[in-house]
Amino acid sequence: MISGRVRKAGFVAGAAAVLMFATNTSAWANWTANNWVGNQGKMSQQWVDESYNEINFTGCSEVYGRKSVDVELWQQIDWGKDKRHDTSKFTNCFKGSGSKSTATQSGLPKDSYYFEIGNIGSGCVSCAVVVGKVNVDTTKAD
């Protein structure tokens, strides 16, 4: 038989976990990062997609003068190999500090997603892209 004290401790721990999850849900949806730096293979933080997402890079630069970056959208698969859904070549964001490149996807299953940096330019493993602002938006309404 479980004592009342053990049951209370379990209830408190469970309630704390639910409260922590409830207050952290914004971390699982839209997010923004300033001065984001990534080389080939760097992954972003994850977010939960609700059938639509938009990845925005504003103000891109690269030390060696490359003018494009491939952004790959991945679905995080528990207990299996992650699934790549899309690859977008961003070039417009390299045209100045306020220039933006955008990739949109819709009709995806509700799940956790992230993006990964693919080729920078035509492929440069030692290169890194610097992005003034990265924004992931999962709300189609705007």
N, C-alpha and C positions, 0 to 999 in steps of 0.2 A: 504494500500500500504506500502511496506517495504522501509524504507529509505536507501539511498546509504551507510550510515555509518554502519547500522546494517548488510547489505549484506557484506560489506568489513570485518566486525568483524567475521561473520560466515565463510567467505572464509579463513581468516587467521587461525581461529581455526581448520577448516577442513584440511587445508594444513599442519598445525603443527601436527595433529594427524596422517596423512598419512606419513609424514616424520619420526615421532617417530616409527611407525610400520615398515617402510622400513629399518630403521637403527637397529631395534631390532630383525630382523628375525633370526639372528644367535643364539639367545637365545632359539629359538623354534626348533632347530635341534640338532646337535651334542653338547655334553657338557661333561665336566670333573670336578670332585671334588676330592681334596686331603684330606686325614684324615677324611673321612666321617664316622659318627657314627650313628647307628640306632638300635632301639629295635624292637620287634615284633609290627607290625602295622605302622611303620614309612614309609611314602611315599616320593618318590624322587620328584625332580622338574619335570615338564611336558616337553614333546618335541613333535614335529609333525613328525609322521612316514610317509614315502613315500613308503610303501609296504615292507620295510626291516628294521630291526634294530638288533643291537648287543649290549648286556649289558655285560660289563667286570668288574670284581672285581679283583684287584691285591693286594696281601699281606693282608689277613684277619686274625684277631685274636679275641678272646673272653675271657673275664676275667676268667670264670669258666671252660675253656678248651673245650668247645663245638667245634666240628670240621666240622660243616655244617650249612648252612643257606639256607632257601627256598626263592627264589626271584620270586615274582608273577608279571606278566605283565598285566596291566589293561588299557583298553580303556576308556577314559573319555567321558561319554555320557551326552550331554546337555539335561536338562529336563527329566532325567531318571536315572536308576540305572547303574552305571559303569559296564563294562563287562570284566571279567577276561579271558584272552586268553591262558595263559601258566603259569606253575610253574616249575622252574628249581631248583634243589638241587645243590648248589655250595659247593664243598669239596676241590678241588685242590688248591684254593687260601689260604687254611690254612696250606700249606706245606712250607711256608717261605715267606720272604718279596717280592721276585720277582715272586712268583707263581701266576698264573692267572686262573680264572674260567670264562667261557663265555657261554652265552645263545644267540642263534640267532632265529629270527622269520622272516618269509617272507609270502607274500600273504595277508597281513593285509590291511584293508581299510585305506585310507589316513585320519588321524584324530589325535587328541591329545592323548598321552600315558604317563604313568608313571609306575614305579615299586613300589611294596610294600614289605617290609620284612615280610615273613611268619614265620614259625617255625625256631628257632635257636636251633640247636641240635635236639633232639626229641620233643622239645616244652618247652620253658622256657620264661615266660612272663617278668621276671625281668632281663633277660640277654640282653646284647647289643653286637653287632658285630662292630668291628672297621676295616675299609677298608682303606688301604694305598692310593689306587687310584680307583675311580669309573669312568668309561668311557661309554658313550652311543654314538654309531656311527650308523647313518642312511644311510651311503653310502656303498653299496654292492661292489663297485669297488675295495676296498682295501682288 
